[in-house]
Structures are given as C-alpha cells and as structure tokens.
C-alpha cells in the first residue's frame, strides 16, 4: 500500500471524471477519501459506459477506487449540518462540479471556511470555475477542444475530421489539481493557511501542448532557427511496421543513433550524406519519403522483439509502439507493475492501471474497491458520533 498521504482526510463531492479522478489520485497515494453522494442517485458513472455486473461499470471501478461512499441529502438543513461536521475533520475538499454548484447548495468555499478556515478546497471541472465559459456543462473532448489539443480539418466529404491530438482533459486536469492540493497541504503545514484551487481540464490540456504553443506564440521572435525540428514527417523519426505486423517508433534524429542503426544493420551506405544531411541516394525535401520506404522495407525484415533487442544491444533510439491490446503481455510494462489485477467484491476480476510512479517499499494496492452507493454511510456517521438510533432516524427521514 502506498502510504505517502496516510493520515490525510479528503471529502469528495463529484460525479464523472474530473472530480472522481482527483479523489482517486489522492486515495491511491494513501489518503482517506470519503465520497459524499446524493441518496438514491449518487455518481451515475456506476451505470454509465457499460457494466461488468449491475452498477459496476469499468470506469466507476477505476475512478472511484480507494474511496468510501456515504449518502447525504445536502439540500436539507440537517444534511448540510452533518456535511459541515464532516468538513471539520477534513484536510481537503474536492468539488467536481461545474461553476458554483456547491455554493448554490450552501456548501461552497466560503461556507466551508466558516467552519474550517484552513480547508484546502480543490475544485476540478471542465472549463474551471472562473471565466465566461465556467457554467457550460462539459465532457472530456470539450476540454481538449478549448485547450487547443485537437487538430481539425474539413474533409472532402464536407464534414469536420479529427486528425489527432490530446482531446481528453479529465486525467491531466485531475493530476494538476491533485498535485496543487498536496502542495497546498505543505503550505498549510508551514503557514496554517488553507487554499482555494480552481483546476480546469481545458487549462491542463493547454499545459500539455506547451511545446507547440510556446513555439507558435514566439515564432516571430526567433532570431536563430538552427536545431529546430523539421517541418513535416522525418524518415528518421517515424513509426514502422515489423515482420510480425507489430509497430516500432524509430527516433534516430541524433547522428550517433543514426550511425549506430546503420552500422548495426550493415547499411553503412545510408551514412553518406549531402550538404543538407540527407543520404545522398535519396535526395532531400519530398524525396525524404523514399528513405522512409527504404527503412520500412528494412523494418519488415525483423520482428518487433528482434528490433527491440537490437536497440538495446546497439544503443539505438527505438522502442515498441504498443496498441492497448499489446500492453498486457509487454515484458517491460509487466516488470514495471503498472497493470494491476484485482478482484472486486461485487464486480469480480478486474484489470486496471495502477500507480504510474512506484514508491520503493510501498507497492500499490486497492484498499477500498469502488464502493456501492452509500456503502459506508453508517461507518462514517459513527465516526462523527451518531449512534445506531440516530442513524436509523436519519434514514427514515431520508437525510442519508
């Protein structure tokens, strides 16, 4: 179990990916995460995007792992009172809703500060809580579209086509929000002050486009363009198919890697270059495509595993280009332990992505499988001092 955030208490109000992922990240690192959900409804991700067993979608089983669930009617006065009792015990609150939804329910940042002045309030939504688009309900690709992460063009069929890019901001938005929340914890330990964090998936997508954006915005200011990436595809930085119909990514743009490759395959003739740096047999400019065809023929002579072995032996910048179905059997991915196999008590055997930055001596585990709606309500209420009779009354009055 990863225990880096052991002792940190998190309360989450969220449905769907932005807030769910933020809480999941903190829970995976060892924080205690309590997911507060509406009675009878909850996070409808349980019943969305397919089912392994009833109410157990793969998405829910992933993004809501390492959490406990309690139901609470936040539109009732007594429900809000219990919520604020819970907030008094919390370090971080995760708001996964758009705009000022929590404030409209009377549980927003200012209301929480009144009972817990040093609360770290981490909101993670599609477009953020500030700005003219804040109230627009968003889905993942909308974040990528706003953040410049989707390459688009009109096709000959008269429709817009997506050419590629980073279109889903839910994971990167949650990652940035969770990281900032942990940094806020460090600040609070130093100063005693809480923080309000306004995370946006669209901003995070833009942050992942930093290289392209930085050069695009500053193109006119460049005074020396030596060392700039080539315009258009390069045969020396390209995907190739192997003899077993797998793929590798070849990245021999540095002269030493190109030389290592040519010598390793017995093709020193490819090292002879003209003034433009292109092999003399293949010219330059658009003729670079002919070099790509020559290389593709070469890559068809060995399997993916044989090319990877050669890359290791000859110091060549080349690696597998796995498809998702390939990952389960990739020896490097297996050795890293990033694919986690578990058995959910209600959903059954389940394969998912584990923790992407292993901690020595603290193997990743799922301490709390994704919960049933309200599964831990009685447990959490007991922690807040409510006895069995009080819990029964709250249930009868539909407060929980």
C-alpha positions as a printed Julia matrix, in Angstrom:
400×3 Matrix{Float64}:
   0.0    0.0     0.0
   1.24   3.49   -0.82
   1.21   5.47    2.43
   2.56   8.85    1.32
  -0.7   10.61    2.22
  -1.66   8.38    5.15
  -3.48  10.47    7.76
  -4.76  12.98    5.18
  -8.56  13.11    5.11
 -10.4   14.03    1.92
 -14.1   14.71    1.34
 -15.27  14.5    -2.27
 -18.46  15.73   -3.91
 -18.25  14.73   -7.55
 -19.79  12.82  -10.41
 -18.0   11.76  -13.58
 -14.32  12.04  -14.29
 -12.81  15.37  -13.24
 -13.56  15.26   -9.53
 -13.62  11.45   -9.39
 -10.08  11.24  -10.75
  -8.82  13.93   -8.37
 -10.11  11.94   -5.39
  -8.81   8.68   -6.86
  -5.29  10.08   -7.18
  -5.22  11.16   -3.54
  -6.75   7.87   -2.41
  -4.21   5.86   -4.4
  -1.48   7.73   -2.51
  -2.93   6.67    0.83
  -5.34   9.44    1.77
  -8.68   8.56    3.36
 -11.28   9.65    0.8
 -14.99   9.92    1.69
 -17.24  10.32   -1.33
 -20.45  12.17   -0.41
 -23.29  11.25   -2.78
 -26.95  12.09   -3.19
 -29.24   9.38   -1.72
 -30.72   7.1    -4.37
 -28.76   8.72   -7.2
 -25.08   9.13   -6.46
 -22.4    9.08   -9.1
 -24.24   7.79  -12.15
 -20.94   6.65  -13.6
 -21.78   3.33  -11.91
 -24.47   2.75  -14.54
 -22.79   4.51  -17.48
 -20.27   3.26  -20.06
 -21.09  -0.43  -19.82
 -21.43  -2.89  -16.94
 -19.32  -5.76  -15.63
 -22.02  -6.54  -13.08
 -25.05  -4.33  -12.28
 -23.93  -0.86  -11.13
 -20.27  -1.64  -11.76
 -19.01  -0.01  -14.92
 -15.26  -0.38  -15.57
 -14.96   3.4   -15.36
 -16.56   3.53  -11.9
 -14.45   0.65  -10.63
 -11.34   2.59  -11.66
 -12.02   6.23  -10.8
 -13.82   5.53   -7.52
 -11.39   3.01   -6.08
  -9.73   3.7    -2.74
 -12.76   5.66   -1.52
 -15.62   5.16    0.92
 -19.14   6.25   -0.02
 -21.76   7.88    2.18
 -25.09   9.29    1.08
 -26.26  12.66    2.35
 -29.1   14.96    1.34
 -27.24  18.24    1.02
 -30.44  20.1     0.17
 -31.72  19.57    3.69
 -30.63  21.66    6.67
 -29.72  18.63    8.76
 -27.86  17.07    5.84
 -25.73  20.19    5.49
 -25.1   20.21    9.24
 -23.73  16.67    9.04
 -21.68  17.67    5.99
 -20.04  20.52    7.89
 -19.3   18.15   10.79
 -17.52  16.02    8.22
 -15.64  19.02    6.8
 -14.33  19.86   10.28
 -12.47  16.53   10.15
 -11.15  17.04    6.61
  -7.92  18.39    5.15
  -9.02  18.6     1.51
 -12.42  19.02   -0.13
 -12.83  18.04   -3.77
 -15.52  19.84   -5.75
 -16.09  18.04   -9.04
 -19.0   20.15  -10.24
 -19.1   22.97  -12.77
 -19.22  26.62  -11.76
 -20.74  27.49   -8.39
 -22.94  24.39   -7.92
 -21.62  23.73   -4.41
 -22.08  27.37   -3.41
 -25.7   27.23   -4.58
 -26.25  24.23   -2.28
 -24.78  26.22    0.6
 -21.58  24.13    0.89
 -19.16  26.21   -1.21
 -15.74  27.52   -0.27
 -16.89  30.49    1.84
 -19.37  28.33    3.77
 -16.68  25.75    4.44
 -14.18  28.38    5.56
 -16.67  29.5     8.19
 -16.38  26.12    9.93
 -12.91  25.05    8.74
 -10.77  28.14    7.99
  -7.76  26.13    6.82
  -9.66  23.83    4.44
  -7.98  23.13    1.12
 -10.8   23.44   -1.38
  -9.83  21.81   -4.68
 -12.32  22.27   -7.49
 -11.7   20.4   -10.73
 -14.09  20.96  -13.6
 -14.0   21.04  -17.39
 -13.59  24.76  -18.04
 -12.81  25.93  -14.48
 -14.88  27.98  -12.05
 -13.78  31.38  -13.36
 -14.2   32.76  -16.86
 -17.13  33.31  -19.22
 -17.48  29.59  -20.06
 -17.48  28.37  -16.43
 -21.16  27.39  -16.32
 -21.1   25.33  -19.53
 -21.52  21.61  -18.8
 -18.51  19.83  -20.29
 -17.41  16.41  -21.44
 -13.82  15.28  -21.96
 -13.34  16.19  -25.59
 -14.72  19.69  -24.99
 -11.77  20.36  -22.67
  -9.35  19.31  -25.38
 -11.18  21.4   -27.95
 -10.99  24.57  -25.83
  -7.37  23.9   -24.82
  -6.09  23.62  -28.39
  -5.47  19.91  -28.11
  -7.45  18.74  -31.14
  -6.23  19.02  -34.72
  -9.17  19.53  -37.08
  -9.73  19.88  -40.81
 -12.62  19.83  -43.23
 -12.71  16.62  -45.24
 -13.66  16.07  -48.84
 -16.96  14.67  -47.59
 -17.93  18.09  -46.25
 -17.54  17.1   -42.59
 -15.01  18.06  -39.95
 -12.46  15.35  -39.2
 -10.23  14.98  -36.14
  -6.63  14.49  -37.25
  -5.19  13.77  -33.82
  -4.08  15.46  -30.65
  -4.86  15.38  -26.93
  -8.62  15.69  -26.65
  -9.47  14.48  -23.11
  -8.58  16.76  -20.21
 -10.08  14.78  -17.35
  -6.92  12.93  -16.27
  -4.47  15.8   -16.79
  -6.9   18.22  -15.11
  -7.22  15.94  -12.1
  -3.47  15.36  -11.95
  -2.72  19.09  -11.86
  -5.46  19.68   -9.27
  -4.32  16.84   -7.01
  -0.68  17.95   -7.21
  -1.67  21.5    -6.29
  -3.77  20.22   -3.37
  -0.77  18.32   -1.99
   1.38  21.45   -2.41
  -1.31  23.4    -0.53
  -1.02  20.87    2.31
   2.67  21.66    2.57
   1.92  25.38    2.61
  -0.71  24.87    5.32
   1.77  22.99    7.46
   4.1   25.97    7.1
   1.66  28.89    7.42
  -1.59  27.49    8.8
  -3.46  28.85    5.76
  -5.85  26.91    3.56
  -6.31  27.45   -0.17
  -8.87  27.56   -2.96
  -7.77  25.72   -6.11
  -9.58  26.21   -9.43
  -8.49  23.31  -11.66
  -9.69  23.09  -15.26
  -9.28  20.23  -17.7
  -9.04  22.7   -20.59
  -6.14  24.54  -18.92
  -4.38  21.23  -18.29
  -4.73  20.2   -21.94
  -3.16  23.51  -22.93
  -0.32  22.83  -20.5
   0.35  19.52  -22.25
   0.64  21.44  -25.54
   3.34  23.69  -24.06
   5.98  22.91  -26.71
   3.79  23.62  -29.72
   2.16  26.63  -28.05
   5.45  28.17  -26.93
   6.96  28.0   -30.4
   3.75  29.09  -32.13
   3.33  32.17  -29.93
   7.0   33.15  -30.17
   7.73  32.21  -33.78
   8.25  35.8   -34.97
  10.75  36.41  -32.14
  13.14  33.62  -33.14
  16.47  35.0   -34.36
  18.28  31.68  -34.83
  16.42  28.64  -36.13
  19.27  26.16  -36.06
  18.3   22.93  -34.33
  14.59  23.46  -34.95
  12.5   20.35  -35.72
  11.91  19.7   -39.41
   8.62  20.73  -40.95
   6.7   17.66  -41.97
   7.46  13.99  -41.33
  11.03  12.73  -40.97
  12.02   9.23  -42.04
  14.41   9.11  -39.09
  11.59   9.89  -36.61
   8.79   7.68  -37.77
   6.58   4.67  -36.98
   7.38   1.46  -38.85
   5.7   -1.93  -39.13
   7.73  -5.04  -38.28
   7.7   -8.51  -39.85
   5.18  -9.79  -37.27
   2.8   -6.91  -38.05
   3.62  -5.02  -34.87
   4.96  -1.48  -34.73
   8.02   0.37  -33.5
   8.85   4.04  -33.22
  12.26   4.87  -34.69
  13.84   8.08  -33.35
  17.36   8.26  -34.78
  17.46  12.01  -35.34
  20.78  12.41  -33.5
  23.76  11.46  -35.72
  25.11   8.92  -33.21
  21.84   6.96  -33.13
  21.54   7.02  -36.91
  25.15   5.79  -37.2
  24.55   3.07  -34.63
  21.49   1.92  -36.57
  23.14   1.91  -39.99
  26.18   0.01  -38.7
  24.05  -2.48  -36.77
  22.0   -3.43  -39.86
  25.01  -3.49  -42.18
  23.99  -0.47  -44.24
  26.92   1.99  -43.98
  25.86   3.38  -47.36
  22.99   5.16  -45.61
  25.53   7.18  -43.63
  26.8    9.05  -46.7
  25.02  12.4   -46.69
  24.89  15.54  -48.75
  25.13  19.14  -47.57
  21.52  19.0   -46.41
  22.19  15.99  -44.18
  20.06  13.58  -46.23
  21.51  10.31  -47.54
  22.89  11.04  -51.0
  20.97   8.18  -52.58
  17.67   9.68  -51.52
  17.99  13.39  -52.22
  16.22  15.92  -49.99
  12.87  17.57  -49.45
   9.99  15.42  -50.62
  12.48  12.68  -51.52
  12.76  12.04  -47.8
   9.68   9.87  -48.26
  11.75   7.46  -50.36
  14.1    6.98  -47.4
  11.06   6.14  -45.28
  10.13   3.44  -47.82
  13.66   2.04  -47.73
  13.55   1.96  -43.94
  10.11   0.35  -43.94
  11.48  -2.47  -46.1
  14.33  -2.88  -43.61
  11.98  -2.95  -40.64
   9.93  -5.67  -42.34
  12.96  -8.0   -42.04
  12.71  -8.49  -38.24
  10.06  -8.89  -35.58
   9.25  -6.23  -33.03
  11.08  -8.13  -30.31
  14.14  -8.54  -32.54
  14.23  -4.8   -33.22
  13.92  -4.02  -29.51
  16.76  -6.43  -28.76
  18.91  -4.7   -31.4
  18.08  -1.29  -29.93
  19.32  -2.48  -26.54
  22.47  -4.09  -27.94
  23.47  -1.29  -30.33
  22.27   1.82  -28.43
  19.57   2.86  -30.89
  16.67   5.19  -30.06
  13.88   2.77  -30.95
  11.04   1.32  -28.91
   7.78  -0.64  -29.19
   4.7    1.23  -30.39
   2.18  -0.82  -28.47
  -1.51  -0.94  -29.11
  -3.63  -1.2   -25.96
  -4.23  -4.92  -26.53
  -0.45  -5.49  -26.57
   0.19  -3.95  -23.16
  -0.89  -6.91  -21.01
   1.94  -9.03  -22.49
   4.66  -6.4   -22.86
   7.58  -7.54  -20.67
   8.63  -4.01  -19.72
   5.09  -2.99  -18.73
   4.83  -6.22  -16.71
   8.12  -5.54  -14.95
   7.0   -2.04  -14.05
   3.86  -3.39  -12.36
   1.67  -0.66  -13.81
  -1.11  -3.08  -14.77
  -2.96  -4.04  -11.6
  -5.06  -7.2   -11.35
  -7.62  -7.32   -8.55
 -10.92  -8.92   -7.57
 -13.76  -6.55   -6.74
 -16.19  -7.99   -4.13
 -19.17  -7.19   -6.36
 -17.65  -6.67   -9.81
 -15.33  -9.69   -9.89
 -11.86  -9.91  -11.53
 -10.72  -6.55  -12.8
  -7.63  -5.3   -14.65
  -6.8   -1.63  -14.37
  -3.95   0.86  -14.47
  -2.08   1.06  -11.17
   0.18   3.86   -9.92
   2.5    5.39  -12.52
   5.31   6.47  -10.15
   6.22   3.48   -7.96
   7.37   4.12   -4.41
  10.09   1.79   -3.17
   8.82  -0.41   -0.36
   5.21   0.73   -0.83
   3.6   -1.38   -3.55
   0.36  -0.07   -4.99
  -2.82  -1.74   -3.78
  -6.57  -1.1    -3.75
  -7.51  -0.81   -0.1
 -11.11   0.16   -0.81
 -12.66  -1.25   -4.02
 -15.01   1.2    -5.73
 -17.91   1.43   -3.26
 -21.58   0.71   -3.56
 -23.72   3.81   -3.26
 -23.75   4.72    0.44
 -21.86   1.59    1.42
 -20.02   3.34    4.25
 -22.73   5.77    5.42
 -23.23   4.11    8.82
 -19.49   3.79    9.33
 -18.79   7.47    8.63
 -21.75   8.65   10.71
 -20.48   6.53   13.6
 -17.08   8.23   13.27
 -18.9   11.56   13.6
 -20.58  10.42   16.84
 -24.01   9.25   15.62
 -25.31   6.12   17.34
 -27.48   3.42   15.73
 -30.74   5.08   16.76
 -29.66   8.41   15.28
 -28.62   6.73   12.04
 -31.98   4.94   11.84
 -33.8    8.25   12.28
 -31.67   9.91    9.57
 -32.54   7.1     7.21
 -36.24   7.26    7.99
 -36.24  10.99    7.3
 -34.21  10.48    4.1
 -31.38  12.67    5.3
 -29.0    9.86    4.35
